[in-house]
Amino acid sequence: MPQWGAGPDAGYEALAARFRPIFARIAEGAVAREVSRTLPVEEIGWLRQARFGALRVPVAEGGFGATLPQLFGLLTELAAADSNLVQALRAHFGFTEDILAAAPQRRALWLPRIAAGEIAGSAWTETGPATQDRFSTRITGNGGDLRLTGRKFYTTGSLYADWIDVGASDETGAGLSAVVSRHAPGVEVHDDWDGMGQRLTASGTTVFTDVPVTDVVSDETRFSYGAAFYQLVHFATLAGIGRAAATETARQVAARTRNFSHANAALVRHDPQVLAVVGRVTGAAYAAGAIVLKVAEALQAVFEAGGDADALEAAGVRAEIEVASAQGVVIDLILDATSAVFDALGASSTLRANGLDRFWRNARTLANHNPRIYKDRIVGDYAVNGTRPPFQWRIGQA
């Protein structure tokens, strides 16, 4: 829509046209799924069939060859349809990015599968002491008979996936990234996520019992801009939530036939104060989306830096600082916007069947991932002292 501005480049519209009909179908059932807590298994299937997960795979290797700004533009559009689906696919796109940076043998193993539409989930976080420096999830055995055993939480998207990327330790305590089949014997994915928001992301527990390992690498080899990438997925999701909130608020304002006795007009859609609220919400969503695309440009620069160590370092610092600078702004914009929608509507807007509460609940839940207070400190420390931002987090424990 015009109020969201142009895409990141001239080729974006042709790429987006492939997926917008699917996004529209997904949006049609978003409120009903939210109210009934129906997992979007079928909707993920539509995206799998359309090979949405192959966006970043090069054209020569069977994918769509999307740039990072194009990817994040499309994730924002999908989030406007249903924010749960973007978070459910966050691990997949991170895994794909990791494979793009991998050695040729690993690329040859995984890119054809991703290009065919297969999806990866994630299982890295463990409950337990935050000071623990090793995963309790372990890989045992040797050669071609490696086995994985452990228990993970926040295994977002794994319920919908074909593969699960798992953080583990070997018998010496070294950190590893292992990939197992979602459907292998010994894999149990539980839909026990009980958060107030993002309820349909399948972000609960997965248990692995003596599961055969398909692929394993050191977790030190993961792509250098992973922290910034995963955070920007959340920003795109927040921007999409803002767009959906603005669109739904405008629709409901246009349809209302009653107004308050002390209002400025007989019809709500003519009330200048109400229109100002709708404009504020729309503006917040526009600004959040523009920030997402700008930060995606910084990530693209890291991707293009290749093997030049100095260029990679400089681009990486820029990307991390841009992500950290953007985080608080995007969160404030969308939390304010998703609360303000109720100012434009009557008390009936709070009925559960309307589903308007999902916008704030989902935004608030996403905002609690990697708290913004730490990002403000990182930006301030860089601005004052030139302190290099952290490129990766240890994400094993919660």
Long-range contacts (C-beta under 8 A, 24 or more apart in sequence): 1-247, 3-246, 3-282, 3-286, 4-243, 4-285, 4-286, 4-289, 5-286, 5-289, 5-290, 7-70, 7-73, 8-67, 8-69, 8-70, 8-72, 8-73, 8-293, 8-296, 8-297, 9-67, 9-69, 9-70, 11-70, 12-69, 12-70, 12-73, 15-55, 15-64, 15-66, 15-70, 15-74, 16-73, 16-74, 16-77, 18-50, 18-64, 19-47, 19-50, 19-52, 19-74, 19-77, 19-78, 20-77, 22-46, 22-47, 22-50, 22-52, 23-77, 23-78, 23-80, 23-81, 24-81, 26-78, 26-81, 26-82, 26-85, 27-80, 27-81, 27-82, 27-244, 30-81, 30-82, 30-244, 30-355, 31-353, 31-354, 31-355, 31-358, 33-82, 33-84, 33-200, 34-199, 34-200, 34-355, 34-358, 35-352, 35-353, 35-355, 37-199, 37-200, 38-200, 39-159, 39-191, 39-200, 39-202, 40-82, 40-84, 40-85, 40-88, 40-160, 40-200, 41-160, 43-82, 43-85, 44-85, 44-88, 44-89, 44-119, 44-160, 47-85, 47-89, 48-117, 48-118, 48-119, 49-117, 50-117, 51-115, 51-116, 51-117, 52-78, 52-89, 53-89, 53-92, 53-93, 53-96, 53-114, 53-117, 53-118, 53-119, 54-114, 54-115, 54-116, 54-117, 55-93, 56-93, 56-96, 56-97, 56-100, 57-96, 57-100, 57-111, 57-114, 57-115, 58-111, 61-107, 61-111, 61-112, 61-115, 62-111, 62-112, 62-115, 62-116, 63-111, 63-114, 63-115, 67-300, 68-296, 68-297, 68-299, 68-300, 68-303, 69-293, 69-296, 69-297, 69-300, 71-296, 72-232, 72-233, 72-236, 72-292, 72-293, 72-295, 72-296, 73-292, 73-293, 73-296, 75-233, 75-236, 75-237, 75-240, 76-236, 76-237, 76-239, 76-240, 76-243, 76-289, 76-292, 77-240, 78-240, 79-236, 79-237, 79-238, 79-239, 79-240, 79-241, 79-243, 79-244, 80-240, 80-241, 80-243, 80-244, 80-247, 81-240, 81-244, 82-200, 83-198, 83-237, 83-240, 83-241, 83-244, 83-362, 83-366, 84-198, 84-199, 84-200, 84-201, 84-362, 86-233, 86-236, 86-237, 86-240, 87-156, 87-157, 87-198, 87-201, 87-203, 87-233, 87-234, 87-237, 87-366, 88-156, 88-157, 88-160, 88-200, 88-201, 88-202, 89-119, 89-157, 90-122, 90-156, 90-157, 90-230, 90-233, 90-234, 91-120, 91-121, 91-122, 91-156, 91-157, 91-158, 91-161, 91-165, 92-119, 92-120, 92-121, 92-157, 92-161, 93-229, 93-233, 94-122, 94-226, 94-229, 94-230, 94-233, 95-120, 95-122, 95-163, 95-165, 96-120, 97-223, 97-226, 97-229, 98-165, 98-177, 98-222, 98-223, 98-226, 100-223, 100-303, 101-223, 101-224, 102-217, 102-221, 106-215, 106-217, 109-215, 110-215, 113-162, 113-163, 118-162, 118-163, 119-157, 119-160, 119-161, 119-162, 119-163, 120-161, 120-162, 120-163, 120-164, 120-165, 120-179, 121-155, 121-156, 121-157, 121-158, 121-159, 121-160, 121-161, 121-163, 121-164, 121-165, 121-182, 122-155, 122-156, 122-157, 122-158, 122-164, 122-165, 122-166, 123-152, 123-155, 123-158, 123-164, 123-165, 123-166, 123-167, 123-206, 123-208, 124-152, 124-154, 124-165, 124-166, 124-167, 124-395, 124-396, 125-152, 125-153, 125-154, 125-155, 125-167, 125-395, 125-396, 125-397, 125-398, 126-150, 126-151, 126-152, 126-153, 126-396, 126-397, 126-398, 127-153, 127-397, 127-398, 128-397, 128-398, 129-397, 130-397, 130-398, 132-396, 132-397, 133-394, 134-169, 134-173, 134-175, 134-396, 135-167, 135-168, 135-169, 135-175, 135-396, 136-169, 137-166, 137-167, 137-168, 137-169, 137-208, 138-168, 138-169, 138-170, 138-171, 139-168, 139-169, 139-170, 139-171, 139-176, 139-178, 139-213, 139-216, 140-170, 140-171, 145-212, 146-178, 146-212, 146-213, 146-216, 147-210, 147-211, 147-212, 147-213, 148-178, 148-180, 148-208, 148-210, 148-211, 148-212, 148-213, 149-208, 149-209, 149-210, 149-211, 150-207, 150-208, 151-205, 151-206, 151-207, 151-208, 152-205, 152-206, 152-207, 152-208, 153-204, 153-205, 153-398, 154-203, 154-204, 154-398, 155-189, 155-202, 155-203, 155-204, 155-205, 155-206, 156-201, 156-202, 156-203, 157-201, 157-202, 157-203, 158-182, 158-189, 158-202, 158-206, 159-189, 159-191, 159-202, 159-204, 160-202, 163-214, 164-206, 166-208, 167-219, 167-395, 167-396, 174-218, 175-218, 175-219, 175-220, 175-396, 176-216, 176-217, 176-218, 176-219, 177-216, 177-217, 177-218, 177-219, 177-221, 177-222, 178-213, 178-215, 178-216, 179-213, 179-214, 179-215, 179-216, 180-208, 180-211, 180-212, 180-213, 180-214, 181-212, 181-214, 184-211, 184-212, 185-211, 186-210, 186-211, 187-211, 195-365, 196-361, 196-364, 196-365, 197-358, 197-361, 197-362, 197-363, 197-364, 197-365, 197-366, 198-362, 198-365, 198-366, 222-392, 224-302, 224-312, 224-316, 224-391, 224-392, 225-299, 225-302, 225-303, 225-316, 225-319, 225-320, 225-391, 226-391, 226-392, 227-320, 227-323, 227-390, 227-391, 227-392, 227-393, 228-295, 228-298, 228-299, 228-302, 228-316, 228-319, 228-320, 228-322, 228-323, 229-299, 231-323, 231-327, 231-369, 231-370, 232-292, 232-295, 232-296, 232-299, 232-323, 234-366, 234-369, 234-370, 235-288, 235-291, 235-292, 235-295, 235-323, 235-326, 235-327, 235-330, 236-292, 237-362, 237-366, 238-288, 238-330, 238-331, 238-334, 238-363, 238-366, 238-367, 239-285, 239-288, 239-289, 239-291, 239-292, 239-330, 239-334, 241-334, 241-338, 241-359, 241-362, 241-363, 241-366, 242-281, 242-284, 242-285, 242-288, 242-289, 242-333, 242-334, 242-337, 242-338, 242-363, 243-285, 243-289, 244-359, 245-281, 245-285, 245-334, 245-337, 245-338, 245-341, 245-356, 245-359, 246-278, 246-281, 246-282, 246-284, 246-285, 246-337, 246-341, 248-341, 248-356, 248-359, 249-277, 249-278, 249-281, 249-341, 249-344, 249-345, 250-278, 250-282, 252-344, 252-345, 252-349, 252-354, 253-278, 253-344, 253-345, 256-345, 256-346, 258-346, 268-344, 274-344, 277-340, 277-341, 277-343, 277-344, 278-344, 280-337, 280-340, 281-337, 281-338, 281-340, 281-341, 281-344, 284-333, 284-334, 284-336, 284-337, 285-333, 285-334, 285-337, 287-329, 287-333, 288-330, 288-333, 288-334, 291-326, 291-329, 291-330, 292-326, 292-330, 294-322, 294-326, 295-319, 295-322, 295-323, 295-326, 298-322, 298-323, 316-391, 317-388, 317-389, 320-378, 320-389, 320-390, 320-391, 321-378, 321-379, 321-382, 321-389, 323-375, 324-375, 324-376, 324-378, 324-379, 324-389, 325-375, 325-379, 327-370, 327-372, 327-375, 328-372, 328-375, 328-376, 331-363, 331-367, 331-372, 334-363, 334-367, 335-360, 335-363, 335-364, 335-367, 338-363
